[in-house]
Amino acid sequence: MNKMMTSAMVLMMMGLLAGCTSDHIMHMRDGSTVVVEGKPHLDNATKMLIYTDATGRTQAVNLDEVQGMSRLKN
């Protein structure tokens, strides 16, 4: 019984965590857009925005090149 409850709790937590991440769209100053997996984070030392692109690669862009960001509606 304990194993079943533990398994159910783990599955429920995984579902909650999966629901928390949503993709974003970065709108660049040159007019282009970039689809970002999850939410990017700012490296304060370099002023670079670190993100994972749609293909799963980690990328970085200068914060000055980003005009804005919006959440992608799934």
C-alpha positions as CSV (number, residue, x, y, z in Angstrom):
1,M,0.0,0.0,0.0
2,N,2.8,2.4,0.8
3,K,4.5,1.8,-2.5
4,M,1.2,2.6,-4.3
5,M,0.8,5.8,-2.4
6,T,4.4,6.9,-3.0
7,S,4.0,6.2,-6.7
8,A,0.8,8.2,-6.9
9,M,2.4,11.1,-5.1
10,V,5.4,11.1,-7.4
11,L,3.2,11.0,-10.5
12,M,1.1,13.8,-9.2
13,M,4.2,16.0,-8.4
14,M,5.6,15.3,-11.9
15,G,2.3,16.4,-13.4
16,L,2.3,19.6,-11.4
17,L,5.9,20.4,-12.3
18,A,5.2,19.7,-16.0
19,G,2.3,22.1,-15.9
20,C,4.4,24.9,-14.4
21,T,6.7,25.3,-17.4
22,S,5.4,27.1,-20.3
23,D,7.1,28.2,-23.5
24,H,7.8,31.9,-24.2
25,I,8.3,34.0,-27.3
26,M,11.2,36.5,-27.3
27,H,10.5,39.5,-29.6
28,M,13.8,40.8,-30.9
29,R,14.6,44.4,-31.8
30,D,15.3,43.4,-35.4
31,G,11.7,42.1,-35.8
32,S,12.4,38.4,-35.4
33,T,10.9,36.1,-32.8
34,V,12.5,33.2,-30.9
35,V,10.5,30.4,-29.3
36,V,12.0,29.6,-25.9
37,E,11.4,26.4,-23.8
38,G,10.5,27.5,-20.3
39,K,11.4,30.9,-19.0
40,P,14.9,32.4,-19.8
41,H,17.1,33.7,-17.0
42,L,19.4,36.7,-16.9
43,D,23.1,36.3,-16.2
44,N,23.7,39.6,-14.3
45,A,27.4,39.5,-14.8
46,T,27.3,39.5,-18.6
47,K,23.8,40.9,-19.1
48,M,23.0,37.9,-21.3
49,L,19.6,36.2,-21.4
50,I,20.2,32.5,-21.2
51,Y,17.5,30.2,-22.7
52,T,16.8,26.9,-24.3
53,D,15.6,27.1,-27.9
54,A,12.9,24.9,-29.6
55,T,15.5,22.3,-30.6
56,G,16.7,21.9,-27.0
57,R,20.0,23.8,-27.3
58,T,21.1,26.4,-24.7
59,Q,21.6,29.8,-26.2
60,A,22.4,33.3,-25.0
61,V,21.5,36.7,-26.3
62,N,22.4,40.2,-25.2
63,L,19.6,41.7,-23.2
64,D,19.8,44.9,-25.3
65,E,18.7,42.9,-28.4
66,V,15.4,41.8,-26.8
67,Q,12.4,44.1,-27.2
68,G,10.0,42.0,-25.1
69,M,8.7,38.6,-24.2
70,S,5.3,37.0,-24.0
71,R,4.0,33.6,-22.9
72,L,3.2,31.1,-25.7
73,K,-0.4,29.9,-25.4
74,N,-0.4,26.1,-25.8
